[in-house]
């Protein structure tokens, strides 16, 4: 069999994820007829039909279900191979990843000042993407919030953040100086699809001290959806107290007392002792501190 064309594999995963040729073609910035021809070429190359069109969209065949996880693994391996090759060829390139609500500008600027020969960049990551981005060498350091799996990583806590409950502005708790776990015991909280269990437990405060289950709110697909369900009155969420950050006007944050704080941490690959990693670790400890309260 001929070698697989990674471009065709990427097209297949796009259709599999969108479950619709039209939406996949739009996301890939190609025409739908062209995408159909590319998928047909891949199916011919594999000797198996991967996708079936239906009145409601597109579904995977049995062969497609088998091929999809392997296709994703193949694309990840190719991206990692390219990243590692670039890293070897360009030892002076350094990328700092960061997740939502965290600011790395001061440390990035200081690293550039101290190492003007280096190509220093920053890159926003999904809330759950820090570990994968490091291990796949898409970034060289990440500033994010614990908890997350730290094996194969070197992690340094930079500072603590108190936690808060986000409520609608017309909620019974809005405007209070602080609340406790007992105050929110009967309030539903959303669950994020696919979230790491340790991460979900930390941000949902489960198990609760009295052993009561957390009332279930709506299932959401991404962290950015949380404020929408709060504003709609469907659930409350717990977040790091938003120092220096303005929330949307229809929700407000109330400090949550009696719980351990969130921790902002710097993570790098274990055993990575390159000059830029070592320099950034030192800079981060002095430049990345808890923001001041908003005026």
ZIBEL-V311218 format. One record per pair of residues at least 4 apart in sequence whose ideal C-beta (glycine too) atoms are under 7 Angstrom apart, sorted by the first residue. I is the first residue (numbers start at 1). J is the second residue. Records with the same first field share a line. If there is no record, write none. Layout:
BEGIN
I=J, J
END
This chain:
BEGIN
1=45
2=45
4=9, 45
5=9
6=10, 75, 78
7=11
8=12, 38, 41, 42
9=13, 71, 74, 75
10=14, 75
11=15, 28, 35, 38, 39
12=16, 39, 42, 50, 71
13=17, 68, 71, 72, 75
14=18, 24, 27, 28
15=21, 24, 39, 51, 58
16=60, 64, 68
18=23, 24, 27
19=57, 58, 59
20=24, 57, 58
21=25, 32, 35, 36, 58
22=26, 32
23=27
24=28, 35
25=30, 31, 32, 35
28=35
30=34, 35
31=35
32=36
33=37
34=38
35=39
36=40
37=41
38=42
39=43, 51
40=44
41=45
42=46
43=48, 49, 50
48=63
49=61, 63
50=60, 61, 63, 64, 67
51=58, 60, 61, 64
52=58, 59, 61
53=58
54=58, 59
60=64, 65, 68
62=66
63=67
64=68
67=71
68=72
69=73
70=74
71=75
72=76
73=77
74=78
75=79
76=80, 136
77=81
78=82
79=83, 136
80=84, 136, 137
81=85
82=86
83=87, 136, 137, 138
84=88, 137
85=89
86=90
87=137
92=117, 118, 119
93=119
94=118, 120, 140, 276, 280
95=121, 123, 139, 140
96=104, 108, 122, 139, 141, 280
97=123, 125, 130, 133, 139, 141, 142
98=102, 104, 122, 124, 125, 142, 143, 144
99=125, 127, 130, 144, 145
100=127, 223
101=240, 245
102=143, 144, 264
104=108, 122, 143, 288
105=109
106=110, 287
107=111, 280, 283, 284, 287, 288
108=112, 120, 122
109=113
110=114, 283, 287
111=115, 120, 279, 280, 283
112=116, 120
114=279
115=276, 279
118=276
123=139
125=129, 130, 133, 142
127=223
128=195, 196
129=133
130=134, 142, 144, 148, 267
131=135, 148, 149, 153
132=136
133=138, 139, 142
134=139, 142, 153, 267, 268, 269
135=152
140=268, 276, 277
141=266, 268, 277, 280
142=267
143=264, 266, 288
144=265, 267
145=240, 262, 263, 264
146=263, 265
147=198, 199, 202
148=196, 199
150=155
152=269, 270
153=267, 268, 269, 270
154=268, 270
155=265, 267
156=265, 266, 281, 285
157=263, 265
158=264, 265, 266, 284, 285, 288
159=264, 289, 290
160=261, 262, 263
161=240, 241, 261, 262, 264, 290
162=241, 255, 261
163=238, 239, 240, 241, 256, 259, 261, 262
164=239, 241, 253, 254, 255, 256
165=173, 179, 184, 236, 238, 254, 256
166=227, 230, 236, 237, 239, 247, 251, 253
167=171, 173, 174, 230, 236, 251, 252, 254
168=174, 230, 231, 233, 250, 251
169=174, 250, 251, 252
170=174
173=179, 183, 254
174=252, 254
176=254
178=254, 255, 257
179=183, 184, 254, 256
180=257, 258
181=185, 205, 208, 209, 258, 259
184=236
185=208, 212
186=215
187=215, 236
188=215, 216, 217, 235
189=204, 214, 215, 217, 235, 236, 237
190=217, 218, 219, 220, 226, 229, 235, 237
191=200, 216, 219
192=200, 220, 223
193=219, 221
195=199, 200
196=200
197=201
198=202
199=203
200=204
201=206
203=238
204=214
205=238, 259
206=214
207=211
208=212, 214
217=229, 234, 235
218=229, 234, 235
220=225, 226, 229
221=225
225=229
226=230, 237
227=231, 248, 251
228=232
229=234, 235
230=235, 236, 237, 251
231=248, 250, 251
238=256
239=253
240=262
241=253, 255
242=247, 253
243=290, 291, 292, 293, 294
244=291, 292, 294
246=294
247=251, 252, 253
266=281, 284
268=272, 277, 281
272=277
273=277, 278
274=278
275=279
276=280
277=281
278=282
279=283
280=284
281=285
283=287
284=288
END
